Amino acid sequence: MTTPRRPRTPGEPPRRDRPATPQQRRTGDRADGAARPRPAASRRPEAAGRVGPAKAPGSAKAPGSAKAPGSAAQARPGTRPAAKRPPARPQPKRLKLADPKRRLRVVTVALATVFSLFAARLVQIQLVDSAGLAADAGTYRYVDVPLPADRGSITTADGVALATTVDAYDVTADPTMFSQDALYVPDGPEQAADLLAPILNMPRDKVVAKLRAKGRGVTVAPRQTPRARTRITDLRNALIKKTDTAVCRAQKAKAAKIVAQGGHSTIDSACVDPLEGIFFTETTARVYPSDGLAANLVGFVNGEGAGAGGLELQYQQQLAGKDGRRTGAVSGTQPIPTSGGSQQDPVPGSDVRLTINRDIQWAAQRAITDQVAAAGADKGYVIVQDVKTGQILAMATSPTFNPNDLSSARPEDLGNTAVQDAFEPGSTAKLMTMAAVLDTGTANWDAHVTVPGTLQRGDHVFHDDVDHGTWYLTLAGVLAKSSNIGTIEAAGRLGPTQQQANQVLGGYLQKFGIGQPTGLDFPGETRGLLADPKSWQGSQQFTIPFGQGLSVNALQATSVYSTIANGGVRVTPSVVAGITGPDGHYTPAAPGAQSRVVKPETAKTLEEMLESVVSDEQGTGNTAQIPGYRVAGKTGTANRVDPQTGKYNGYTASFIGFAPADAPRVTVSCVIQNPQNGHFGGQLCGPVFKQVMEFALKTLQVPPSGSEPPNLPVEWKP
């Protein structure tokens, strides 16, 4: 209940109102205790019909009520009016707070405006310009990225990799990040090239040209090793640490403002990171773990990773597999992980397993390399073949190359000369002439042959390699002493006329595979040269019997001796043992096709005749003897046709043989082209044959011979 305010008496100074307390401000009371007058409109009259108990006369009013007992509303007629209250003093103005409703309206209008702009832009993008923007996005943001399949491996017979695929990295760059406006130096590409060129083994100018190219993404160096990537990454991290200082950040910020205003600016070289625009893309690389072992056979791949030579080229389809594809958005050269897209996984290539024995291949490579160097020869090749299966156990050439470093290889060394070179075989071809004579029953091994020092045929006079008087030789002796004259005489007995004899000999040469594909289907393989016997004219019909006037490759020559060692049955040579598909299933290669060339008894007689070449003291192949094993073989020394001039120049030295002669297992051939230090086959290739054959027999654990050679007589007494 509030206390009425006492009226001020005349002469009393005016009283100051005390400030209202918070409670009073909330309830509307005045500071002096008087209730705040209620506006007349808000006063509620006492309605006669109000629901609720009637108040007793003179009862107290609720706080804040302005009415007193005996008010005008309740005065009776004739009652004296109540005295008037003094007028209330004006109240001090209170601080008005902001109106929340108004503030809410302002915020609502602002948000509505912003969202309206967003909606308008969305309508433009989605409806008005949607087609054009979609086309631009598809062209410039989404790319179709090939996913290369892992190339299959090429292995030896025991599974050791000769060619395989490893993880690698394409070093890429964004040329726009090397501009002056990006690095704030004018020579950004040059600075980067100084750092990258030694690591990538590239010319500096070539790196600079790559970094100054147009576009957002270029490949600086494809298929780099993980070691190269690590070196570049370490260098990049060191540069980041060096340039991430307060001074450098301030310089870059200042330069960025100037560039943004259309100007150019530079910063200190110590604050430049010239490698910030270098990136890496995962890929694969072809490596050859044995550093050139069987390189001329295995071949190599080109810069795109496709086969470009040798078996890599021949089996490109099987090795390559099937590439996959990935479609997605990129930023510069880097994919955006959350951009969606589609992906088709690649299918790995198949593994090709060869028939090559790694150890025998190594021994053959070492032996021919050493001898070519010692003889001062142009080149040479060694082939090792299984006589029963026709499988190639080794095929080595010299000089060779390292497929891991093609840049240092000579173009003429990249091929496989063992099957790509055609040469006149010389005396090693006499075996085929003797086979024709024996197989047709024209003569036996012990037939008497009188060999003069010279022989006139047509307009040509023939000689042997050594000058001699008249020799009295058996047919086995003609082969053992490698007499050209004796061979011409024996071949002349194949028919009643020279033409008929030519036809018979020509037929046997063809059955031995001369002038025919070897069956390897090797890229660039030569089939040699054998003219139609009907066209043999002049001296050619007399030189072909002793190996001049026709040409062969080294594998064809080797196959002739394997045919005799296999009882007269020729087996098509092979170098692939089988293929393992992407599913891991191994499919062996089909066995080589077989064809009989001579009767078994003819082959047996020829084996014994060839043993005389090696074992007889008058034979030309004594250097090929191997203790404990019977060896059959033949030397060859032929005039060499210079491939540059097409004329005879120099010699071709060779030796081909097999062992053990009593149970043949392996054939080894050696050919050396244009030697300068000696030229006889027995002198140059005999030791190579012995070295390789001895190693092969031990590697294959072939037991020694159980008998002595027959030592067929080579001479007869008139």
Residue pairs with C-beta under 8 A, 6 or more apart in sequence:
1 60
1 63
2 29
2 33
2 34
2 35
2 63
3 33
3 34
4 34
5 32
5 33
5 34
5 86
7 86
8 14
8 15
8 86
15 32
17 30
17 31
17 32
17 89
17 91
17 92
18 31
18 32
19 31
20 29
20 30
20 31
21 31
23 29
24 30
24 31
25 94
27 63
27 64
28 35
28 36
28 64
29 35
29 36
29 63
29 64
30 36
30 91
35 63
35 64
35 65
35 66
36 64
37 66
37 88
38 64
38 65
38 66
43 66
43 67
45 73
46 73
46 74
57 69
58 69
61 67
61 68
67 73
68 82
70 79
70 82
71 82
72 81
72 82
75 81
75 82
125 133
141 329
141 330
142 327
142 328
142 329
142 330
142 339
142 341
143 327
143 328
143 329
143 330
144 325
144 326
144 327
145 325
145 326
145 327
145 328
145 330
145 335
146 323
146 324
146 325
146 326
147 323
147 324
147 325
147 326
147 343
147 344
147 345
147 346
148 283
148 284
148 305
148 323
148 346
149 320
149 321
149 322
149 323
149 324
149 346
149 347
149 348
149 349
150 165
150 284
150 321
150 346
150 348
150 349
151 165
151 284
151 286
151 301
151 305
151 319
151 320
151 321
151 349
152 165
152 318
152 319
152 320
152 321
152 348
152 349
152 350
152 351
152 352
152 580
153 161
153 163
153 164
153 165
153 351
153 352
154 161
154 162
154 163
154 164
154 298
154 311
154 312
154 315
154 319
154 351
154 352
154 354
155 161
155 162
155 351
155 352
155 353
155 354
156 162
156 353
156 354
156 356
156 357
156 358
156 361
157 353
157 354
157 355
157 356
157 357
157 358
157 393
157 577
158 357
158 358
159 353
160 290
160 358
161 289
162 288
162 289
162 290
162 293
162 294
162 298
162 354
162 356
163 286
163 287
163 288
163 298
163 312
163 403
164 286
164 287
164 288
164 289
165 284
165 285
165 286
165 287
166 284
166 285
166 287
167 226
167 282
167 284
167 285
168 223
168 224
168 225
168 226
168 282
168 283
168 284
168 285
169 223
169 224
169 225
169 226
169 228
169 229
169 280
169 281
169 282
169 283
170 219
170 221
170 222
170 223
170 224
170 280
170 281
170 283
171 196
171 200
171 219
171 220
171 221
171 222
171 224
171 228
171 229
171 232
171 278
171 279
171 280
172 217
172 218
172 219
172 220
172 278
172 279
172 280
172 281
172 333
173 192
173 210
173 211
173 217
173 218
173 220
173 277
173 278
173 279
173 333
174 216
174 217
174 277
174 279
174 332
174 333
175 189
175 210
175 211
175 212
175 213
175 214
175 215
175 216
175 218
175 277
176 182
176 216
176 277
177 183
177 276
177 277
178 188
178 189
178 192
178 211
178 212
178 274
178 277
179 188
180 186
180 188
180 264
180 266
181 259
181 264
182 188
182 277
183 272
183 273
183 274
183 276
184 251
184 252
184 255
184 259
184 265
184 266
184 267
184 272
185 191
185 266
185 267
185 269
185 272
186 266
188 211
188 272
188 274
189 207
189 208
189 211
189 212
189 274
190 208
191 269
191 272
191 274
192 207
192 211
192 274
192 275
192 277
192 278
193 204
193 205
193 207
193 208
193 211
194 204
195 235
195 274
195 275
196 202
196 207
196 220
196 221
196 232
196 275
196 278
197 203
197 204
197 207
199 228
199 231
199 232
199 235
200 207
200 220
200 221
200 224
200 228
202 220
202 221
207 220
210 218
210 219
210 220
211 218
211 220
211 277
216 332
216 333
217 330
217 332
217 333
220 278
221 228
222 283
222 303
223 283
223 284
223 285
223 286
223 305
224 285
225 285
229 280
232 275
232 278
232 280
235 275
236 273
236 275
236 276
236 278
239 273
239 274
239 275
239 276
240 273
240 276
242 270
242 273
243 270
243 271
243 272
243 273
245 271
247 271
248 267
248 268
248 270
248 271
251 267
251 268
251 271
252 267
252 271
254 265
255 265
255 266
255 267
258 264
258 265
259 265
279 332
279 333
279 334
281 333
284 305
285 305
286 300
286 301
286 305
286 312
287 404
288 295
288 298
288 300
288 402
288 403
288 404
290 358
291 402
291 404
292 400
292 401
292 402
292 403
292 404
293 358
293 361
293 362
293 365
294 354
294 356
294 361
294 365
294 394
294 395
294 396
295 310
295 400
295 401
295 402
295 403
296 310
296 395
296 396
296 397
296 400
296 401
296 413
296 414
296 415
296 416
296 417
296 418
297 310
297 311
297 354
297 356
297 395
297 416
297 418
297 575
298 310
298 311
298 312
298 403
299 307
299 308
299 309
299 310
299 311
299 312
299 313
299 314
299 403
299 416
299 523
300 307
300 308
300 309
300 310
300 312
300 403
300 406
300 414
301 307
301 308
301 312
302 308
306 316
306 320
307 313
307 314
307 315
307 316
307 319
307 320
309 414
309 415
309 523
310 416
310 522
310 523
311 352
311 354
311 522
311 575
311 576
312 319
313 523
314 521
314 522
314 523
315 352
315 576
318 349
318 350
318 352
318 579
319 349
319 350
319 352
320 349
321 346
321 347
321 348
321 349
321 350
321 582
322 346
322 347
323 346
324 343
324 344
324 345
324 346
324 347
325 343
325 344
326 341
326 342
326 343
326 344
327 341
327 342
327 343
328 335
328 336
328 339
328 340
328 341
328 342
328 343
329 335
329 336
329 339
329 340
329 341
330 336
347 582
348 582
349 582
350 579
350 580
350 581
350 582
351 579
351 580
352 576
352 579
353 576
353 577
353 578
353 579
353 580
353 586
354 575
354 576
354 577
355 386
355 389
355 391
355 392
355 393
355 574
355 575
355 576
355 577
356 392
356 393
356 394
356 395
356 575
357 384
357 393
357 394
357 696
357 699
357 700
359 695
359 699
360 384
360 393
360 394
360 692
360 695
360 696
360 699
361 393
361 394
361 395
361 396
363 394
363 691
363 692
363 695
363 696
363 699
364 382
364 383
364 384
364 394
364 395
364 396
364 692
365 382
365 394
365 396
365 398
365 400
367 382
367 396
367 688
367 691
367 692
368 380
368 381
368 382
368 396
368 397
368 398
368 670
368 672
368 688
369 396
369 398
369 399
369 400
371 377
371 380
371 670
371 672
371 684
371 685
371 687
371 688
372 378
372 379
372 380
372 398
372 399
372 672
373 398
374 677
375 653
375 672
375 675
375 676
375 677
375 678
375 684
376 675
376 676
376 677
377 672
377 673
377 674
377 675
377 676
377 684
378 673
378 674
379 397
379 398
379 399
379 417
379 421
379 672
379 673
379 674
380 397
380 398
380 670
380 671
380 672
380 673
380 688
381 395
381 396
381 397
381 398
381 417
381 418
381 421
381 554
381 669
381 670
381 671
382 394
382 395
382 396
382 418
382 668
382 669
382 670
382 671
382 688
382 692
383 392
383 394
383 395
383 396
383 418
383 554
383 555
383 558
383 667
383 668
383 669
384 392
384 393
384 394
384 395
384 666
384 667
384 668
384 692
384 696
385 391
385 392
385 393
385 558
385 559
385 562
385 573
385 666
385 667
385 668
386 392
386 393
386 562
386 665
386 666
387 562
387 565
387 566
387 658
387 664
387 665
387 666
387 667
388 566
388 571
388 665
389 571
389 574
389 591
389 592
390 559
390 562
390 571
390 572
390 573
390 574
390 592
391 573
391 574
391 575
391 577
391 592
392 555
392 573
392 574
392 575
393 666
393 696
394 692
394 696
395 416
395 418
395 555
395 575
396 418
397 416
397 417
397 418
399 410
399 413
400 413
401 408
401 409
401 410
401 413
401 414
402 408
402 409
406 414
415 524
416 522
416 524
417 554
418 553
418 554
418 555
419 518
419 520
419 522
419 524
419 525
419 526
419 553
419 554
419 555
420 522
420 524
420 525
420 526
420 553
421 526
421 553
421 554
421 673
422 526
422 528
422 529
422 551
422 552
422 553
423 551
423 552
423 553
423 638
423 640
423 641
423 652
423 671
423 673
424 547
424 548
424 549
424 550
424 551
424 552
424 638
424 639
424 640
424 641
424 652
425 547
425 550
425 551
425 552
425 557
425 636
425 638
425 652
425 654
426 546
426 547
426 548
426 636
426 637
426 638
426 639
426 652
426 654
426 681
427 482
427 484
427 546
427 547
427 620
427 634
427 635
427 636
427 637
427 638
427 681
428 547
428 557
428 560
428 561
428 634
428 635
428 636
428 654
428 655
428 656
428 681
429 544
429 545
429 546
429 547
429 550
429 552
429 557
429 560
429 636
430 478
430 479
430 482
430 487
430 545
430 546
430 547
430 634
431 479
431 560
431 561
431 564
431 606
431 610
431 634
432 505
432 508
432 509
432 512
432 514
432 560
433 487
433 490
433 491
433 505
433 545
433 546
434 475
434 478
434 479
434 487
434 490
434 606
434 609
435 508
435 512
435 564
435 597
435 598
435 602
435 606
436 442
436 491
436 494
436 504
436 505
436 508
437 443
437 475
437 490
437 491
437 493
437 494
438 444
438 445
438 475
438 598
438 602
438 605
438 606
439 508
439 598
439 599
439 602
440 494
440 504
442 490
442 493
442 494
443 475
443 490
443 493
444 475
444 605
445 474
445 475
445 476
445 605
445 608
445 609
445 712
446 474
446 475
446 476
446 712
446 713
446 716
447 474
447 475
447 490
448 472
448 473
448 474
448 716
449 472
449 473
449 474
449 475
449 477
449 478
449 486
449 489
449 490
450 470
450 471
450 472
450 489
450 718
451 464
451 468
451 470
451 471
451 472
451 473
451 478
451 483
451 485
451 486
451 489
452 470
452 485
453 463
453 464
453 467
453 468
453 469
453 470
454 461
454 462
454 463
454 485
455 461
455 462
455 485
455 488
455 489
456 462
457 488
457 539
457 542
458 538
458 539
458 542
459 538
459 539
460 538
460 539
460 542
462 484
462 485
462 488
462 542
463 484
463 485
464 482
464 483
464 484
464 485
465 482
465 484
465 637
465 680
471 477
471 481
471 483
471 486
471 715
472 715
472 716
472 717
472 718
473 481
473 483
473 486
473 714
473 715
473 716
474 712
474 713
474 714
474 715
474 716
475 490
475 609
476 608
476 609
476 612
476 712
476 713
476 714
477 483
477 486
477 612
477 618
477 713
477 714
477 715
477 716
478 486
478 487
478 490
479 609
479 610
479 612
479 613
479 634
480 609
480 612
480 613
480 616
480 618
480 619
480 620
480 714
481 618
481 619
481 620
481 714
482 613
482 620
482 634
482 635
482 637
484 546
487 545
487 546
488 542
488 545
488 546
490 545
491 501
491 505
491 545
492 498
492 501
493 501
494 500
494 501
494 504
494 505
495 501
495 502
495 503
495 504
498 541
499 534
502 533
502 534
502 536
502 541
502 544
503 533
503 534
505 533
505 544
505 545
506 530
506 532
506 533
506 536
507 533
508 597
508 598
509 515
509 530
509 544
509 550
510 516
510 530
511 570
511 595
511 597
512 559
512 560
512 563
512 570
512 597
513 556
513 559
513 560
513 570
514 528
514 530
514 550
514 552
514 556
514 560
515 527
515 528
515 529
515 530
515 550
516 527
516 556
517 525
517 527
518 525
518 527
518 553
518 555
518 556
518 559
518 572
518 573
519 572
519 573
519 574
519 592
519 593
520 555
520 573
520 574
520 575
522 575
525 553
526 551
526 553
527 553
528 550
528 551
528 552
528 553
528 556
529 550
529 551
530 550
530 551
531 540
531 549
531 550
536 544
536 549
539 549
540 549
543 549
544 550
547 636
547 638
548 638
548 639
551 641
554 669
554 671
555 573
557 654
557 656
557 669
557 671
558 573
558 656
558 667
558 669
559 570
559 573
560 656
561 633
561 634
561 656
561 657
561 658
561 667
561 669
562 570
562 571
562 658
562 667
563 569
563 570
563 571
563 597
563 598
563 603
564 598
564 603
564 606
564 607
564 610
564 658
565 603
565 607
565 632
565 658
565 664
565 667
566 603
566 664
567 600
567 603
567 604
568 596
568 597
568 598
568 599
568 600
568 602
568 603
569 594
569 595
569 596
569 597
570 594
570 595
570 596
570 597
571 591
571 592
571 593
571 594
572 592
572 593
572 594
573 592
574 589
574 592
576 589
577 588
577 589
578 586
578 587
578 588
578 589
579 586
579 587
579 589
580 586
580 587
581 587
598 606
607 632
607 661
607 664
608 632
608 661
608 709
608 710
608 712
609 712
610 632
610 633
610 634
610 657
610 661
611 630
611 631
611 632
611 661
611 709
611 710
611 711
611 712
612 619
612 709
612 711
612 712
612 714
613 619
613 620
613 621
613 632
613 633
613 634
613 635
614 621
614 622
614 624
614 625
614 631
614 632
614 633
614 657
615 622
615 625
615 630
615 631
615 709
615 711
616 711
616 714
618 714
618 715
619 714
620 635
620 680
620 681
620 682
621 633
621 634
621 635
621 655
621 657
621 682
621 686
622 682
622 686
623 682
623 683
623 686
623 687
623 690
624 631
624 633
624 655
624 657
624 682
624 686
624 687
624 689
624 690
624 693
625 631
625 690
626 659
626 690
626 693
626 694
626 697
628 704
628 705
629 659
629 660
629 661
629 697
629 702
629 704
629 705
630 659
630 660
630 661
630 662
630 705
630 707
630 708
630 709
631 657
631 658
631 659
631 660
631 661
631 693
632 657
632 658
632 659
632 661
632 664
633 655
633 656
633 657
633 658
633 689
634 655
634 656
634 657
635 654
635 655
635 680
635 681
635 682
635 685
635 686
636 652
636 653
636 654
636 655
636 656
636 681
637 651
637 652
637 653
637 654
637 679
637 680
637 681
638 651
638 652
638 654
639 648
639 650
639 651
639 652
640 648
640 649
640 650
640 651
640 652
640 673
640 674
641 647
641 648
641 649
642 648
642 649
642 650
649 674
650 673
650 674
650 675
650 679
651 674
651 675
651 679
652 671
652 672
652 673
652 674
653 671
653 672
653 675
653 678
653 679
653 680
653 681
653 683
653 684
653 685
654 669
654 670
654 671
654 672
654 681
654 685
655 669
655 670
655 681
655 682
655 685
655 686
655 688
655 689
656 667
656 668
656 669
656 670
656 689
657 667
657 668
657 689
657 693
658 664
658 665
658 666
658 667
658 668
659 665
659 666
659 668
659 693
659 697
659 702
660 697
660 702
660 704
660 705
661 705
661 709
662 705
662 706
662 707
663 705
665 697
665 700
665 702
666 693
666 696
666 697
666 700
666 702
668 689
668 692
668 693
668 696
669 689
670 685
670 688
670 689
670 692
671 685
672 684
672 685
672 688
675 684
678 684
696 702
